[in-house]
């Protein structure tokens, strides 16, 4: 059937292309992103990387400097004749975000300056049990207030974000499910924003997704466009970078690889299923297999104790790690077959587990992963360590200002 639909004037206008203001906004954000992620960079290098002329770069840096987002300085050493190109640096001490991390065993808060500099940090142990919203938000906002009291008068907070060990609904920061936090339908983002009183929305993301974002932006996966980050805490989470972008899924629950079934009829999982990767590889599985599960035997210290015992020749610990490593390898092989990543990164407690079970993981890959997918695969441990999820939360908080620097700054300072 042939349609006689005619586009409206509004539609025709939209197709005319971006306005000069749209282009300027995009270029300001792109330039600030170069400085934020890459650190100090000369005007000349910006000209080359962005494909813009020198006068445009000068105008963009002048706008960002006037807004207090960057500053320009003469290079310390040039080694070249002629007039040196000015170096553009992020105003890390002035422009910052708050990043929060809520895990089964800890609460962490950081004040992170533009450029990714951690300016201040607080951390506290969390007792496992029901997710007490008022108590948790009270502790986090209290840490943030302590940090704010230590800042200069001319500083400005441009964003807030939190990493949470659970499934977070896209858009409103509600923790829909968090078996390892004992959380369900918790309006975490809204309540944290209210208690902070900064007048800023709080972006909330799954901790493993944000760990993937962090390793891709600042860790071992810089310049890797296809990456899978596996995060081990009590359970197993995953974040997937495909074509340089984080896969969030339709409602924001993408990346829950810990609930991929690898052993039908296996161990019971907190999600209600059986034989999930999390159930076969997570903390409880390892500790039970090693005969160490019980009162006072939990957390990353308990996992490290198993790894250290295996290194000393403890047969039970070695067999426990070999069993867990075999299931981990099967999970990785499935993910490699589906997503064909360039790199798989192991973070959280999985750093130690992978280093002790690399032989089992690689054996499973050789058996269960298709040859074309595994031939160029790199297996790595997190470069950011325990800070990965917190760094990822900071990058999520900076996303707004990087998208529209001058408008966001005007809004938070107005």
MOLINMO-V635220 format. One record per helix or strand. SS is the DSSP state (alpha for helix, beta for strand). FROM is the first residue (numbers start at 1). TO is the last residue. If there is no record, write none. Layout:
BEGIN
SS & FROM & TO
SS & FROM & TO
END
This chain:
BEGIN
alpha & 9 & 14
alpha & 20 & 38
beta & 41 & 42
alpha & 43 & 50
alpha & 54 & 66
beta & 70 & 73
beta & 87 & 90
beta & 95 & 102
beta & 106 & 113
beta & 117 & 125
alpha & 133 & 149
beta & 156 & 164
beta & 167 & 168
beta & 175 & 178
beta & 183 & 186
alpha & 188 & 196
beta & 202 & 206
alpha & 207 & 218
beta & 227 & 232
beta & 236 & 242
beta & 245 & 246
alpha & 257 & 259
beta & 261 & 261
beta & 268 & 268
beta & 274 & 274
beta & 276 & 276
alpha & 277 & 281
alpha & 283 & 289
beta & 294 & 294
beta & 297 & 297
alpha & 299 & 311
alpha & 315 & 339
beta & 343 & 348
alpha & 350 & 368
alpha & 371 & 374
beta & 378 & 381
alpha & 385 & 403
alpha & 405 & 413
END
